[in-house]
Amino acid sequence: MSASPEIYERIYRLFTAPVSAFDCGARCAAHNGGTPVCCSTDDAIPIVDNHEWTLLKSRSDLWREFVPPDKATEKELSDLHHDCTAIECKGAAFCERDNRSMSCRTFPFFPYITREGDLVGMSVFWTFEDRCWVQSQLQIVNQRFLDEFVAAYEMLFAVDKDEFAANRDHSAAMRRVFARRDRPIPLIGRDGRLYKVTPREHRIVPARFAEFGRWGFYKDEAAVAPAPNWAKTDPRSLEGLDLPVQAQAAD
């Protein structure tokens, strides 16, 4: 059973927080032809549950069904679940924040689920790490976003077992990929603390942001100021981070 349009409407009312105080779209757009990575179907194609699609169409004309521009994209979408639809919006310049899809609200994060089936927090869609600025500056994530993210997925998973299974499988796929790369998985815990999933034993242990590095266009960038919740909830996570002088003084 999938979530009804009414459930998605409740989630939309609940989940309005931005990832951070920074305009992250402006950061990545500078390297992506002026368009944020998450707002371009050349990079990320939004996939929605059909009930969510019903809700979006009833609220706004912002969205339309996505038409694959070539055979390669058509093949990429060929195994899309029959309960889902690929969509696209009019573009970042026309964004209606109240009418963003679930995938827009959560990007670049997904709910991380352990082998035991527990929703313990959120991790990243790692295939975007070379383009997504947020993934190189995870300390900017604020507490309100985390709280609303977890609450939204708890509401969704309570009624949509397929959605839970898809994210459980995606978490397992991430563990396999990061084990091969011998890299820890970054995990922002639902308790507001930073963790890593070790690549071999898959243990969840405390971590520091400096352990996860920076990627792609942002590899040589300095760290930006963290959201204030980290200094209060998990100050150890900031150790070793090359923070701006003013940020260090404020902490």
C-alpha positions as CSV (number, residue, x, y, z in Angstrom):
1,M,0.0,0.0,0.0
2,S,1.4,3.4,-0.9
3,A,0.8,6.7,0.8
4,S,-2.4,8.6,-0.3
5,P,-2.4,12.2,-1.6
6,E,-3.6,13.2,1.8
7,I,-0.5,11.8,3.5
8,Y,1.7,13.6,1.1
9,E,-0.2,16.8,1.8
10,R,0.5,16.3,5.5
11,I,4.1,15.7,4.8
12,Y,4.3,18.9,2.7
13,R,2.9,20.9,5.5
14,L,5.4,19.3,7.9
15,F,8.5,19.3,5.8
16,T,9.4,22.9,4.8
17,A,12.9,23.5,6.2
18,P,15.8,24.2,3.9
19,V,18.9,22.1,4.3
20,S,20.9,25.1,5.7
21,A,21.2,28.8,5.9
22,F,23.3,28.8,2.8
23,D,21.9,29.1,-0.8
24,C,23.5,25.8,-1.8
25,G,21.9,26.0,-5.3
26,A,23.9,29.1,-6.1
27,R,27.1,27.3,-5.1
28,C,26.6,24.4,-7.5
29,A,24.9,26.4,-10.2
30,A,28.2,28.2,-10.8
31,H,29.6,25.0,-12.1
32,N,26.5,23.8,-13.9
33,G,25.6,26.3,-16.5
34,G,23.8,28.5,-14.0
35,T,21.3,25.8,-12.9
36,P,21.5,24.0,-9.5
37,V,22.3,20.3,-9.9
38,C,19.1,19.2,-8.2
39,C,17.0,21.4,-10.4
40,S,18.3,20.0,-13.7
41,T,17.0,16.8,-15.3
42,D,20.4,16.6,-17.0
43,D,21.7,15.6,-13.6
44,A,18.8,14.4,-11.5
45,I,15.3,13.4,-12.7
46,P,12.7,13.6,-9.9
47,I,10.8,10.4,-9.4
48,V,7.5,10.6,-7.5
49,D,4.9,8.1,-6.2
50,N,1.8,8.4,-8.4
51,H,-0.3,9.5,-5.4
52,E,2.2,12.3,-4.8
53,W,1.9,13.1,-8.5
54,T,-1.8,13.4,-8.2
55,L,-1.3,15.9,-5.3
56,L,1.2,18.0,-7.2
57,K,-1.0,18.3,-10.3
58,S,-3.9,19.4,-8.1
59,R,-1.8,22.2,-6.4
60,S,0.1,23.8,-9.3
61,D,1.0,23.7,-13.0
62,L,4.7,23.8,-12.0
63,W,5.3,20.2,-12.9
64,R,4.8,18.0,-16.0
65,E,5.7,14.4,-16.9
66,F,9.3,14.0,-18.0
67,V,9.9,13.1,-21.6
68,P,13.3,11.3,-22.1
69,P,15.3,13.3,-24.6
70,D,17.2,10.2,-25.9
71,K,17.4,6.5,-25.9
72,A,19.9,6.3,-23.1
73,T,17.6,8.2,-20.7
74,E,14.7,6.2,-21.9
75,K,16.6,3.0,-21.0
76,E,17.6,4.4,-17.7
77,L,13.9,4.9,-16.8
78,S,12.7,1.7,-18.3
79,D,12.7,-0.2,-15.0
80,L,10.8,2.5,-13.1
81,H,8.2,1.0,-10.8
82,H,4.7,1.1,-12.2
83,D,3.6,3.1,-9.1
84,C,6.0,5.9,-9.9
85,T,6.3,8.7,-12.5
86,A,9.3,10.7,-13.7
87,I,8.6,14.4,-13.7
88,E,10.2,17.8,-14.3
89,C,9.5,21.3,-13.3
90,K,9.6,24.6,-15.2
91,G,13.0,25.3,-13.8
92,A,14.7,26.8,-10.8
93,A,13.7,30.4,-11.7
94,F,10.0,29.3,-11.3
95,C,10.3,27.3,-8.1
96,E,7.3,27.3,-5.8
97,R,8.7,26.1,-2.5
98,D,5.4,24.9,-1.2
99,N,5.0,22.8,-4.3
100,R,8.3,21.0,-4.3
101,S,8.3,17.3,-4.6
102,M,9.5,15.0,-1.8
103,S,12.7,14.4,-3.8
104,C,13.3,18.1,-4.0
105,R,12.8,18.7,-0.3
106,T,15.2,15.9,0.7
107,F,18.0,16.2,-1.8
108,P,20.9,15.3,-1.5
109,F,19.8,13.0,1.4
110,F,18.0,9.7,1.7
111,P,16.9,7.9,4.9
112,Y,19.6,5.5,6.0
113,I,18.3,2.1,7.2
114,T,20.4,-0.5,8.9
115,R,20.6,-4.2,8.2
116,E,18.3,-4.6,11.2
117,G,15.7,-2.4,9.6
118,D,16.1,0.7,11.8
119,L,15.8,4.3,10.4
120,V,18.8,5.8,12.2
121,G,19.3,9.1,10.3
122,M,20.2,10.3,6.8
123,S,23.0,9.8,4.4
124,V,23.8,11.1,0.9
125,F,23.1,10.2,-2.7
126,W,26.8,9.6,-3.2
127,T,26.8,9.6,-7.0
128,F,26.3,13.4,-6.9
129,E,29.2,14.1,-4.6
130,D,31.4,15.6,-7.4
131,R,28.7,18.1,-8.2
132,C,26.6,18.7,-5.1
133,W,28.2,21.4,-2.8
134,V,26.3,20.3,0.3
135,Q,28.0,16.9,0.2
136,S,31.4,18.6,0.6
137,Q,30.1,20.8,3.5
138,L,27.9,18.5,5.5
139,Q,28.4,20.7,8.7
140,I,25.9,23.2,7.2
141,V,22.9,20.9,7.8
142,N,20.7,22.4,10.4
143,Q,18.7,20.7,13.1
144,R,15.3,21.7,11.8
145,F,15.9,20.1,8.5
146,L,17.0,16.9,10.1
147,D,14.0,16.8,12.5
148,E,11.5,17.4,9.7
149,F,13.2,14.9,7.4
150,V,13.0,12.1,10.0
151,A,9.4,13.0,10.9
152,A,8.4,13.0,7.2
153,Y,9.9,9.6,6.5
154,E,8.4,8.1,9.6
155,M,5.0,9.2,8.4
156,L,5.6,7.9,5.0
157,F,7.1,4.5,6.0
158,A,4.2,3.9,8.4
159,V,1.9,3.5,5.4
160,D,4.2,2.7,2.5
161,K,6.1,-0.5,2.9
162,D,7.5,-0.4,-0.6
163,E,9.1,3.0,0.0
164,F,10.7,1.6,3.2
165,A,12.0,-1.4,1.2
166,A,13.4,0.8,-1.6
167,N,15.4,2.9,0.9
168,R,16.5,-0.2,2.9
169,D,17.8,-1.7,-0.4
170,H,19.5,1.6,-1.3
171,S,21.2,1.7,2.1
172,A,22.4,-1.9,1.5
173,A,23.7,-0.9,-2.0
174,M,25.6,2.0,-0.4
175,R,27.2,-0.3,2.1
176,R,28.4,-2.6,-0.7
177,V,29.8,0.3,-2.8
178,F,31.6,2.0,0.2
179,A,33.0,-1.4,1.3
180,R,34.6,-1.8,-2.1
181,R,36.0,1.7,-1.9
182,D,37.1,1.2,1.7
183,R,35.3,4.4,2.7
184,P,33.2,5.2,5.7
185,I,29.6,6.2,5.0
186,P,28.6,9.6,6.4
187,L,25.6,9.4,8.6
188,I,23.8,12.3,10.2
189,G,22.0,10.6,13.1
190,R,18.4,11.3,14.0
191,D,19.8,12.3,17.4
192,G,21.5,15.3,15.8
193,R,25.0,13.8,16.0
194,L,27.5,12.8,13.3
195,Y,28.4,9.2,12.7
196,K,30.1,7.0,10.2
197,V,29.3,3.5,9.1
198,T,32.5,1.6,8.9
199,P,33.2,0.0,5.5
200,R,33.8,-3.6,6.6
201,E,31.9,-4.3,9.8
202,H,29.2,-1.7,9.1
203,R,29.4,-0.5,12.7
204,I,27.9,3.0,13.4
205,V,30.5,5.0,15.4
206,P,31.0,8.7,16.2
207,A,32.7,10.7,13.4
208,R,34.1,14.1,12.5
209,F,33.2,16.0,9.3
210,A,36.9,16.3,8.4
211,E,36.9,12.5,7.8
212,F,34.7,12.7,4.8
213,G,36.6,15.1,2.6
214,R,35.5,17.3,-0.2
215,W,34.8,16.3,-3.8
216,G,34.8,17.4,-7.4
217,F,34.6,21.2,-8.0
218,Y,34.9,21.7,-4.2
219,K,37.9,19.6,-3.4
220,D,40.1,22.6,-2.6
221,E,37.5,24.7,-0.9
222,A,37.8,25.6,2.7
223,A,35.1,24.7,5.1
224,V,32.3,27.2,5.6
225,A,30.7,28.0,9.0
226,P,28.7,25.1,10.5
227,A,25.1,25.3,11.5
228,P,24.9,26.3,15.2
229,N,23.4,23.0,16.3
230,W,26.6,21.1,15.8
231,A,28.6,23.1,18.4
232,K,25.8,22.5,20.9
233,T,24.9,18.9,20.2
234,D,28.1,17.3,18.9
235,P,31.1,19.7,19.2
236,R,33.6,16.8,18.6
237,S,32.3,16.5,15.0
238,L,33.9,19.8,14.2
239,E,37.4,18.8,15.3
240,G,39.9,19.0,12.5
241,L,37.7,21.1,10.3
242,D,39.4,24.1,8.7
243,L,36.8,26.5,9.8
244,P,36.9,30.2,9.1
245,V,38.4,32.2,12.0
246,Q,35.1,33.9,12.8
247,A,33.3,30.6,12.9
248,Q,35.9,29.2,15.4
249,A,35.5,32.3,17.6
250,A,31.7,32.0,17.6
251,D,31.9,28.4,18.7
